[in-house]
Amino acid sequence: MKTYYAISPAEYSRMNMKELRENFLLEGLFEPGKINLAYAHYERIIVGGALPGEGSLPLKAAQELAAAYFLERRELGVINIAGPGRILADGVVYPMQKYDCLYIGRGTDKISFASEEAQNPACFYFISAPAHKEYPTRHIPKEKAVQAALGSGETCNERVIYKYILPGAAESCQLVMGLTILAPGSVWNTMPCHTHERRMEAYLYFDVPPGQSVFHLMGPPEETRHIVIKDRQAALSPPWSIHSGAGTANYSFIWGMLGENQDFDDMQSVSL
């Protein structure tokens, strides 16, 4: 588990591009036959990736958690971004197609990830947050998500937002999670941009076509910079930073938030 420490706007303003990438970009989350984890001191989020092949991959508590098992004091949101797979949670099997989400509540002991086809493996992206109580595990396919169509082709940001884990749908302690799919010809996400004074956020960019990239914008509204991101790479967004991006082609991304509240619309919009 790699640890990322909290960065303030003052430190950010003095960073070069290498330092920005080292502190905010999550690379190498997905390796065949492995689970990779990143622990950040923004609300103590854990971001992880599991890419199972022939066998299953058990999720174990890393030493940094000082816990008997991974979800002893945490909750977990998982979205599959590739081939068909399954998740085993305390003896219950949950089939996971592409774009399916699984919320797993605190107290779930044994968790493992598997692919249905080794030649077309599942690819599981997950976010974990500290949890104060137990909520039931729940499987949410894409068609059962809360959907919102936004933007337009004229402004190159036509997209559909799929909200999976949020109050009134799949209940959680503090985790809010979903994905956004941009239409062909659209490249901008999260416009107009905003900050979250009471929450942090993480983005995973995926289905970025080969040879294409996303320019992820970050920083205080008066001092923005960018990080070039490739397929299946993620970015951490502190509460003081905007989080938006433009790609050289359309793509999808998973967003996950945790912090003081779960109000999806609690944000500070930035005027362009």
N, C-alpha and C positions, 0 to 999 in steps of 0.2 A: 504494500500500500504506500503510494507516494503522498507526502504531505505538502499542502500549499498553505502558506500563512497569509493572514489578512494584510492587504495593502491599502494605505490611505491615499487620498488624492494628492497629498504633498509628495509622497514617494513616487506615485505614478508619473507626476510631472517631470521627474528627473530621470526616468528610465529610457534606455535606448530600445531599439526594436528587439534585440536578443533578450533583454530582460523582460519586456512585455510578454513575449512568447513563453518564456520560462515560468512566469507567474500567473498567466491567465489562460494559456492554451493547453488542452489535454490531448496529447498525442498517444498513439499506441494502445488505445483501450481494447482493441480487438485483435487477439492473436489466436490462431488455431489451437484448440485443445487447452485454452487457459481462461482464467478469470483475472482481470486486472482491475485495480481499485485506485481511486484518488480521494484523499481525505482533505477537505478544505476547511479552514477556520472561519468561513462565512456561514454562520448558523450551524456549523459542524455537519455540513453536507458530505455525503459519500456518493461519488459518481463511479459507475462500474460498467464493464463490458464482459460478456461471456460468449465465446464462439465454440460451441461443442461440435465434435466430429463424430467418431464412431461410438464413444462412450458418453456417460453423463459427467457433468462437472458439479461437484458439491460446493455450496457457498458456506465457507467457514469464517469464524470470527478471527480477524487479524489481531495480532498482538496489541496493536494500538488501541483497540476497543476495550481491552481488559474485561471481556465478557465471556460467559460460558458458551454462547452461540450468537450468531450475527444479529438476530432480531430480539435479543434479550431485552434491550431498551430502545429498539428502533422499529420503524416501519419501512416498507419498500414498495416502490412502483417500478414495474418492468414493462417495456414495450419491445416487441419483436420487429426487427426492421428487414428481415430477409426470408429465407425459406421456412417451411413448416417445422415446428418444434413442439416441445412440451416442457412444463415445469411441474416438478413434484414437490408439494408442500405438505409436510407432515402426513404422508401417505395418500394424499389426494392428487390425482393427475389432472392438470389443466392443459388441454391442447391449445397451442398458440400459433395462429396463422400470422402472416405479415400484417402489421398494424394493430394486432391484438394487444391489449393492456391487461396486466394482472396487478391488483393491489394486494399486498400481503401484510397482515397486521402484526403488531407487536406480540411476542410470545411464541411465534411459529419457530419451531426448533430446527427441523431438517428441511433444507431447500436444495434442489439440484436442477440443472438445466440440461436439456438434451435436444438433439436434432432428429427429425424423422428420417431424413435422407442425408447421409454423409457427403454426397456429391452436391447437394443443394442445402447447405447447413443453415439452421436458424442463427440469428445474430441478436442477442439480447442486450439491450441497453437498460440500465437501471439507476435509480436515484433513491437514496436512503436518508431519512431524517430522524432525529431523536423523537421518541414518542412517549406520551405520558399515560396512555391507556390503550386497551385493545379494541380494534375495530375488525369486523369480519373480513376474511379474504374474499375478494370479488374479481371475477373475470369480466372484462368489458371489451367486446369486439368493436371494430371501428363504426359499424352501423348503429351501435347502441350509444355512441358518444354524443355529447351535446355539441351540435354543429353550428357554426356561424360563417357565412360567406361574406367576405370583405374585399374592398379594393375594386379595381377595374383594369381592363386591358390597356386603356388609354394612359394610365399612370404606372403601368408595368408592375402592379402589385395585386393582381387578382389571385385570391387564395381562399382556402377553406380551413378554418380552425376546428379541430376536434378536441373537445375538453373531456378527459377521462376521469381524473381524480379531482373532485371539488365538492363543496357542500351541496347537498341535494341530489347528488348523483352517486358517486362512490365516496363514502365518508372516510376521512383520515384525521390524524391529529393536527398536522400542519402542512403536509405535502399537497401541492397542487400541480397537476401534470397533464400534458396533452401534446398534440403534434399539429403542425401546419404544413399543408401541401400547396405549393404554388402551381398555378396553371401554366401550360406552355406559353412562352413569350413574356412571362412575368418573372422578375428577378428580385424585387424589393420585398423585404419582410419588416414587420413591426414599424409601420409608418402611419401616423406620425410617431416619432420615437418618444421615449419617456424614461423616467427613473422610478425605482421603488424604494422609498425612504424606509419602509418597514419590512422589506423582504430582499433576499438575494435571488438570483436566477442563474440557471445553467442552460446552454443551448448545445444540442448535438446536431450537426449538419450531416445529412445522409442523402442517398440517391443523387449525389452530385455527379454528373456524367464524367466519364474519363477525360482527362485533359482540361477540365473546367475547375474553377475555384469560386469561393465566396469571400468577399471583402467584408469582414465583420467589424462594425464600428463600435467603439467603446470610449469611455472616459466621461468626465463632467461635460455638460452641454456646451460650455464655453471653451473646452479644450479637448476635442475629440481626436482620436487616432484610429488606425485600423490594423487588423491582423489578417493575413491571408490564410484561409482555412481550406483544407482538402476534404474529400469524402470521409465520413466517419470520424471526424475530429470534433472536439467539443470546446466550448469557451465558458469560463466563469465570469459572472457579472456581479460585482459588488453593488450594494444599494445605491451608491452615489453615481453609478455609471449608467449611461444609456446602453442599449443592446439592440442593434439593428444591423442589417446587412444587405448587400447587393451581390448577386452572382453573375458569372459570365454565361449562365444558362439557368433554367428553372431547377428547383431542388426541393427537398423537404427538410424540416427540422423538428426536433423534439425540445419542448421547453418544460422546465420544472422549477417550481418556486417553493421556498420555505422561509419562515420568519414569524413575525408577530401575529399576522392574521391570514385569512384565506380569501379575502375579498378580491376577486379577479380584477375589478376595476379600480382598486386602490393604487393609483399611479400619479406621477407628476408629469403631465404632458409638456413637451418642449415645442415651442413655436419655431417654424422654419423661417 
